[in-house]
Amino acid sequence: MNDAQIVRALRRADQVARRAMAMGRHPFGAVLVAPDGDTVLAEQGNIDTVQHAEATLARAASLEYPADYLAQCTLVTTFEPCAMCAGTVYWANIGRVVYGAEESALLALTGNHPENPTLALPCREVFARGQKTIEVIGPVPELADEMVATHRGFWESRGR
């Protein structure tokens, strides 16, 4: 994907995150982009603390598309995938991940919030332990603030 495609896809993922938030869910969003870098094959917002946007999207994609096709696709997500989501992307055979903001930026927003106990395990480390290469692009500095802005005030409104 080129820079313009990445920006468009990240902004679309953020729109998905905002829809999830409007439904009372955690504001995370992901889109699956075809090999052409433009066509969005699927999108998914967060469902709950176990059914994250990225993992849910990767599982659904693995049922819909062959592994060799998914290896050419990109999962674009607002924040760096957690260890669970990275593992699911790996097993679904999605070949590239693009994310807007780092997990550490999320931790700075959520602290030790019981609804989002972040893991200090970067997705690159998860992928590095596998037997195949998953390309990772992120964070995207020019959009990281946009991704973070969606979360401002959300976690405080959820209480502790």
C-alpha positions as CSV (number, residue, x, y, z in Angstrom):
1,M,0.0,0.0,0.0
2,N,1.2,3.5,-0.7
3,D,1.0,6.4,1.8
4,A,-2.3,7.8,0.4
5,Q,-3.9,4.3,0.6
6,I,-2.7,3.8,4.1
7,V,-4.1,7.2,5.2
8,R,-7.5,6.4,3.6
9,A,-7.7,3.0,5.2
10,L,-6.7,4.2,8.7
11,R,-9.3,6.9,8.5
12,R,-11.9,4.4,7.5
13,A,-10.8,2.1,10.4
14,D,-11.3,5.1,12.7
15,Q,-14.8,5.6,11.4
16,V,-15.5,2.0,12.2
17,A,-14.1,2.6,15.7
18,R,-16.4,5.6,16.2
19,R,-19.4,3.5,15.1
20,A,-18.4,0.9,17.7
21,M,-18.1,3.6,20.3
22,A,-21.6,4.9,19.4
23,M,-22.9,1.4,20.1
24,G,-21.4,1.5,23.6
25,R,-18.4,-0.7,22.6
26,H,-14.7,0.0,22.9
27,P,-13.6,2.4,20.1
28,F,-11.4,0.1,18.0
29,G,-11.8,-0.5,14.3
30,A,-10.2,-2.6,11.6
31,V,-10.6,-3.0,7.9
32,L,-9.3,-5.7,5.6
33,V,-7.9,-4.3,2.3
34,A,-7.5,-6.3,-0.9
35,P,-4.1,-6.7,-2.6
36,D,-4.9,-3.6,-4.8
37,G,-4.6,-1.4,-1.7
38,D,-7.9,0.3,-2.2
39,T,-10.7,-2.2,-2.1
40,V,-12.1,-2.8,1.4
41,L,-13.2,-6.4,1.7
42,A,-14.5,-6.2,5.3
43,E,-14.6,-4.0,8.3
44,Q,-15.2,-4.7,12.0
45,G,-15.5,-2.7,15.2
46,N,-14.8,-4.0,18.6
47,I,-17.4,-6.2,20.1
48,D,-16.2,-6.8,23.7
49,T,-13.0,-7.5,25.7
50,V,-12.5,-10.9,24.0
51,Q,-13.9,-10.2,20.5
52,H,-11.6,-7.5,19.4
53,A,-12.0,-5.9,16.0
54,E,-8.8,-7.3,14.5
55,A,-9.3,-10.9,15.8
56,T,-13.0,-11.0,14.8
57,L,-12.2,-9.6,11.3
58,A,-9.3,-12.1,10.8
59,R,-11.4,-15.1,11.8
60,A,-14.2,-14.0,9.5
61,A,-11.8,-13.4,6.6
62,S,-10.2,-16.8,7.1
63,L,-13.6,-18.4,6.5
64,E,-14.3,-16.2,3.4
65,Y,-11.0,-16.1,1.5
66,P,-8.3,-18.6,0.7
67,A,-5.0,-18.4,2.7
68,D,-2.9,-17.6,-0.4
69,Y,-5.2,-14.6,-1.1
70,L,-5.1,-13.3,2.4
71,A,-1.3,-13.4,2.4
72,Q,-1.6,-10.6,-0.2
73,C,-4.1,-8.6,1.9
74,T,-3.6,-6.0,4.6
75,L,-5.4,-5.7,7.9
76,V,-5.5,-2.0,8.9
77,T,-6.3,-1.1,12.4
78,T,-6.5,2.0,14.6
79,F,-4.2,0.7,17.3
80,E,-1.4,-1.8,17.3
81,P,-2.9,-5.3,17.6
82,C,-2.6,-7.0,21.0
83,A,-1.0,-10.4,21.3
84,M,-4.4,-12.2,20.9
85,C,-5.1,-10.2,17.7
86,A,-1.6,-10.6,16.3
87,G,-1.8,-14.4,16.8
88,T,-5.2,-14.5,15.0
89,V,-3.8,-12.4,12.1
90,Y,-0.9,-14.8,11.9
91,W,-3.1,-17.9,11.9
92,A,-5.5,-16.4,9.4
93,N,-2.5,-15.9,7.1
94,I,-3.0,-12.1,6.5
95,G,0.3,-10.9,5.1
96,R,0.4,-7.3,6.3
97,V,-0.7,-5.2,9.3
98,V,-0.9,-1.4,9.3
99,Y,-1.7,0.4,12.5
100,G,-2.1,4.0,13.4
101,A,-1.0,4.3,17.1
102,E,1.1,2.1,19.3
103,E,-0.1,0.0,22.2
104,S,1.9,2.2,24.5
105,A,-0.2,5.2,23.5
106,L,-3.3,3.2,24.4
107,L,-1.8,2.3,27.8
108,A,-1.2,6.0,28.4
109,L,-4.9,6.6,27.9
110,T,-6.3,3.6,29.8
111,G,-3.8,3.1,32.6
112,N,-4.8,-0.1,34.4
113,H,-8.5,0.1,33.3
114,P,-10.2,-3.2,34.0
115,E,-11.9,-3.2,30.6
116,N,-8.6,-2.9,28.8
117,P,-5.6,-4.5,30.6
118,T,-3.1,-3.9,27.9
119,L,-0.2,-6.3,27.3
120,A,3.3,-4.9,26.8
121,L,4.0,-7.3,23.9
122,P,4.4,-5.5,20.6
123,C,2.8,-7.3,17.6
124,R,6.2,-7.4,15.8
125,E,7.5,-9.6,18.7
126,V,4.5,-12.0,18.3
127,F,5.0,-12.2,14.5
128,A,8.8,-12.7,14.9
129,R,8.1,-15.9,16.9
130,G,6.3,-17.4,13.9
131,Q,7.5,-19.3,10.9
132,K,6.2,-16.9,8.3
133,T,6.7,-13.2,7.7
134,I,3.9,-10.7,8.5
135,E,4.9,-7.2,7.3
136,V,4.1,-4.5,9.9
137,I,3.7,-0.8,9.1
138,G,3.1,1.4,12.1
139,P,2.7,3.5,13.9
140,V,1.8,6.1,11.4
141,P,2.9,9.3,13.1
142,E,0.9,11.7,11.0
143,L,-2.3,9.9,12.0
144,A,-1.5,8.7,15.5
145,D,-3.1,11.7,17.1
146,E,-6.3,11.1,15.1
147,M,-6.5,7.5,16.3
148,V,-5.9,8.6,20.0
149,A,-8.4,11.4,19.7
150,T,-11.2,8.9,19.3
151,H,-10.3,7.4,22.7
152,R,-10.0,10.7,24.6
153,G,-12.6,10.8,27.4
154,F,-13.9,7.3,26.6
155,W,-12.1,5.4,29.2
156,E,-12.7,7.9,31.9
157,S,-16.4,7.7,31.2
158,R,-16.3,4.0,31.8
159,G,-15.3,4.3,35.4
160,R,-13.1,1.8,37.2
